Amino acid sequence: MDRNLAINLVRVTEAAALGCAKYMGRGDKNLADQGAVDSMRKMFDTMDIDGIVVIGEGELDEAPMLYIGERIGMCQNDSLKVDIAVDPLDGTNSVAKGLANAISVIAMAPRGCLLKAPDTYMYKLAVGPKAKGVIDLNASVKENMFNIAKALDKDITELTVTMLDRDRHNDIIKECRELGCRIQLFRDGDVAAAIATCFEHTGVDVLIGKGGAPEGVIAAAALKCLGGEMQGKLSPMSDEEIERCKKMGVQTDKVFLLDDLVKGDEVYFAATGVSDGDLLKGVKYLSHNKCLTHSVVMRSETGTIRFIEAIHNMEKKPKYAK
C-alpha cells in the first residue's frame, strides 16, 4: 500500500481529536463522541480509498455515520480496497469527565485482513517486543507474570501490570498483589494502555483483563506495527451476545493470536491524543485561534513509528475541524 496513506490517516485522527477536545470536562460523552465522529467522517471523504468499516460506531440503525459495513473514502474504481477499524474517541467518559488517556484511533489493512469483532468483551493479554513469545492466555496469571518478568529481566515486584478499573478484575488484582506486582488501574480507553506496553518510557509492562473486543482488534494493529504481542478470547456476557458472535461466525472458545486479529504485514495505525496520557499529549488550545496536537502513526511493513506534533491554524481549517 502507498506509504503516504500513513500521513493521511494522521490527518483523520487529528480532525477527530480537534472535533471533540472542545467538549473536555463538559459532562456529555455523547456530544464529545459525535464531535469526533462527524469530523473523522468528513476527513475520510477526502481520501482516495475504497474502505469498508469493519469496526465502527455500531450497526446502521445505531450510528448514522461510521457504522459497521459503511463504505468510506472516494470509492473510485481504482481506489485502494481496505478494511477500516475506527474508534473516533476511545475514552468518551474520560473526555466528559476531564480525565486522562482519551485518544482518537484508526487501524487500516487490505480488505479481509482485520477481524470483524462483535461488540462484546474480550479477555486480553498484551506485551511489548521484549516479552513477545512468552505469553499464553490459557496459562494462569501467575505463570504469565513470571514469564513476562523473566523476559524483561525484572523481578516480579518490578513488573507493572495495567488493567481497567472494574470489579470484574478483582480476582486478577488479588493474584497480582499476592505475586507482588505493581498495579496501575485506569478508568477508560484500553487501546492506549495496550500500546503503552511497547514503550519503556510509559513504565507499563503488561495489559491484562476484559475490555471491548472491537478495541482489541484496533490495539492489535498497533502492536503488530510495534513488534509486540497480543492474545484475546471473546467473553460474551449474555445469550444475545453469544448469538451475535455465532451470527458473525466468530468463535467464543478460541484464543485469537495476533495474526488472527490482524492478518498480513501491510497494517497502518494512527492515533491522536485528546486528553493527556502516558503515550500522547492531549489537544492544547493556543492563542490566536491555534491548536496543538500530538499524534503517532505506524506502518507494520517498514516498522516505522512517527510521533507528530502539529500546530493547526483553526481560521484556515475547513469546517470539519472547527
Secondary structure, DSSP 8 states (H G I E B T S, - for coil): --TTHHHHHHHHHHHHHHHHGGGTTSS-HHHHHHHHHHHHHHHHTTS-EEEEEEESSS-TTT-SSS-TT-EES---TTSEEEEEEEEEEE-HHHHHHT-S--EEEEEEEETT-B----SSEEEEEEE-GGGTT---TTS-HHHHHHHHHHHTT--GGG-EEEEE--GGGHHHHHHHHHHT-EEEEESS-HHHHHHHTT-GGG---EEEEEEEHHHHHHHHHHHHHHT-EEEEEEE--SHHHHHHHHHHT--SS--B-HHHHB-SS--EEEEEESS--SS----EEETTTEEEEEEEEEETTTTEEEEEEEEEETTSS-GGG-
